Amino acid sequence: MSLNEAELQKEYVINSICTNDDEMQSFLFSLGCYSGEKITVVDKKNNLVVSIKDARYNIDKELAQAILV
């Protein structure tokens, strides 16, 4: 499932990044989004606030759709 469907405050493991956009994939990798990494959705409003390692990021729904957990 994509990160858009994830429950709040539940830790997930990233299975893959599913996008044909190399720039988007590079950006997500720079945030620490890659297979095997743990990710938690902290808040959902217009965008998603996610926790990766010890950092929090605000990502839009298009980026969240590319992250499969």
QUIDA-V481093 format. One record per run of one state. SS is the DSSP state (h for helix, s for strand, l for the rest). FROM is the first residue (numbers start at 1). TO is the last residue. If there is no record, write none. Layout:
# QUIDA-V481093
ss={SS	SS}
from={FROM	FROM}
to={TO	TO}
This chain:
# QUIDA-V481093
ss={l	s	h	l	s	l	s	l	s	l	h	l	s	l	s	l	s	l	h	s	l}
from={1	2	3	6	8	9	11	14	16	18	22	32	38	45	48	53	55	60	61	67	69}
to={1	2	5	7	8	10	13	15	17	21	31	37	44	47	52	54	59	60	66	68	69}
